[in-house]
Amino acid sequence: MHLPPSAQPSHPAVRTSPAPAVDLPPAPKLTTEAIAALRAAGKVLLVQGAMGLHASDGLAGKVAAAPSGRFVPVGTISAVGKTVEGLVGEIRRARSEAPHGYVGVNLMAALNRDDFETLAKAALAEGISFLVQGAGISREVIRWCRDAQTPFVGIVSSGRLAATYERWGASFLVAEGSEAGGHIGDIDHPLAALVAEVRAATSLPVIAAGGIVGSEIGPLLRIGADGVQLATRFLACTDGDAHPNFKRMHLGKTEEDVVVITSTVKGMKARAIRNPFTEALAEGKAFPPKTKAWFYGREGYRGRRKSCIDCLARDLCICRESDFKESFCITDALLRAAVLGDVEEGLFYSGSSVTRIPERALEECTDAHGLVARLEAELGAWESVQ
Ligand SMILES: Cc1cc2nc3c(=O)[nH]c(=O)nc-3n(C[C@H](O)[C@H](O)[C@H](O)COP(=O)(O)O)c2cc1C
């Protein structure tokens, strides 16, 4: 069927018409006080970290609804690269799968300013358990969260930033070590030392993130974490929306398969799986933006139809700043990986824990509920020998 350009549908992953929010109770808020009460009851927060673009879609509600004796499972939706309708659809989907569970939204402050504000306000209006700010720092978003009576969460790589966020009114913090997947900055901040530093700098609840597998949860709780955030470990869950090739790309990997690249976003370092794309980047090849009509439809991303959709804030995108002669289009590379499963030209972000994922093939992987149960058993096994 040939459609006129204006009627060109977007990719199903964009989900342009969200299901109506029928009969959903108000989202439970993950406040400082709620976490204190859960901790007093002996519970541990298990947060599924957001993974853009599209990599963690479908998981937040399933994680938040997972039955667990020990964990309070928490799902996080990545807002990056989504249309407003797509984000609202993903929130409603997660909330209907886990009406009483904790579902938050992650938004990178490094985004185009208008997208950042529009998506943050759409998420807050929809009703979520918390909003977490990824790469970059915007103080304004804390005010928007306060106005919407929604907990704000900061991701921190130092005790100093933790103290600043506490002063600004954050409800809890994610201490993200350099073992994490995605953008990790330039600073060498291994997780255990970072958790100790952040714990000493703030009285807020601290969630440890970066390179964690089940057997490491207990030791992190012992040094003062109130919970853990895992992303890479959730990548290959059978009920996530990511392409099967994307899931396979993270299984059976060794140290030689993991590389640190220089991202388009401000030249930050980022960990990824080695493939022809990362090898070409290492040789200095540039990947200028291509049309995204296949994903967003002919109307483009929020009406932006050019190959470059201005996804990042001005002066943060090395590719655009170099007039597309250097670096790569991050939206193309991440969409190619998670949506198309393109193992040649996709960019597969990953945490250092990818080499310790016990499942070696897709057939050995479980759904999100099964993974939460596996992690609980691993925490129990560690505790039983202490
Ligand atoms: C594929 C992938 C995409 C990610 N995208 C984002 C993102 O958009 N925003 C963000 O704040 N963190 C992002 N992260 C970081 C995770 O949310 C999480 O904090 C971190 O990866 C935890 O470490 P782990 O993956 O080793 O468990 C991403 C991680 C991965 C693996």
The ligand as an SDF file (V2000), in Angstrom:
LIG
                    3D

 31 33  0  0  0  0  0  0  0  0999 V2000
   21.4900    0.3690   26.9440 C   0  0  0  0  0  0  0  0  0  0  0  0
   21.5600    1.3620   28.0920 C   0  0  0  0  0  0  0  0  0  0  0  0
   20.9530    2.5990   27.9480 C   0  0  0  0  0  0  0  0  0  0  0  0
   20.9530    3.4990   29.0190 C   0  0  0  0  0  0  0  0  0  0  0  0
   20.2850    4.6840   28.8720 N   0  0  0  0  0  0  0  0  0  0  0  0
   20.2260    5.5560   29.9130 C   0  0  0  0  0  0  0  0  0  0  0  0
   19.4960    6.7790   29.8080 C   0  0  0  0  0  0  0  0  0  0  0  0
   18.8840    7.0850   28.7860 O   0  0  0  0  0  0  0  0  0  0  0  0
   19.5050    7.6230   30.8790 N   0  0  0  0  0  0  0  0  0  0  0  0
   20.1720    7.3270   32.0450 C   0  0  0  0  0  0  0  0  0  0  0  0
   20.1430    8.1160   32.9910 O   0  0  0  0  0  0  0  0  0  0  0  0
   20.8630    6.1630   32.1580 N   0  0  0  0  0  0  0  0  0  0  0  0
   20.8980    5.2830   31.1460 C   0  0  0  0  0  0  0  0  0  0  0  0
   21.5870    4.1000   31.2860 N   0  0  0  0  0  0  0  0  0  0  0  0
   22.1820    3.7800   32.6080 C   0  0  0  0  0  0  0  0  0  0  0  0
   21.2490    2.8710   33.4170 C   0  0  0  0  0  0  0  0  0  0  0  0
   20.0220    3.4720   33.6920 O   0  0  0  0  0  0  0  0  0  0  0  0
   21.8550    2.3770   34.7600 C   0  0  0  0  0  0  0  0  0  0  0  0
   21.9260    3.3580   35.7190 O   0  0  0  0  0  0  0  0  0  0  0  0
   23.1960    1.8000   34.6450 C   0  0  0  0  0  0  0  0  0  0  0  0
   23.3900    1.2140   33.4110 O   0  0  0  0  0  0  0  0  0  0  0  0
   23.3800    0.7590   35.7310 C   0  0  0  0  0  0  0  0  0  0  0  0
   24.4690   -0.0540   35.4630 O   0  0  0  0  0  0  0  0  0  0  0  0
   24.3280   -1.5080   34.8150 P   0  0  0  0  0  0  0  0  0  0  0  0
   23.7860   -1.3270   33.4620 O   0  0  0  0  0  0  0  0  0  0  0  0
   25.7170   -2.0010   34.8270 O   0  0  0  0  0  0  0  0  0  0  0  0
   23.4080   -2.3180   35.6900 O   0  0  0  0  0  0  0  0  0  0  0  0
   21.6050    3.1770   30.2280 C   0  0  0  0  0  0  0  0  0  0  0  0
   22.2420    1.9370   30.3490 C   0  0  0  0  0  0  0  0  0  0  0  0
   22.2310    1.0350   29.3030 C   0  0  0  0  0  0  0  0  0  0  0  0
   22.8880   -0.3030   29.4890 C   0  0  0  0  0  0  0  0  0  0  0  0
  1  2  1  0
  2  3  1  0
  2 30  2  0
  3  4  2  0
  4  5  1  0
  4 28  1  0
  5  6  2  0
  6  7  1  0
  6 13  1  0
  7  8  2  0
  7  9  1  0
  9 10  1  0
 10 11  2  0
 10 12  1  0
 12 13  2  0
 13 14  1  0
 14 15  1  0
 14 28  1  0
 15 16  1  0
 16 17  1  0
 16 18  1  0
 18 19  1  0
 18 20  1  0
 20 21  1  0
 20 22  1  0
 22 23  1  0
 23 24  1  0
 24 25  2  0
 24 26  1  0
 24 27  1  0
 28 29  2  0
 29 30  1  0
 30 31  1  0
M  END
$$$$
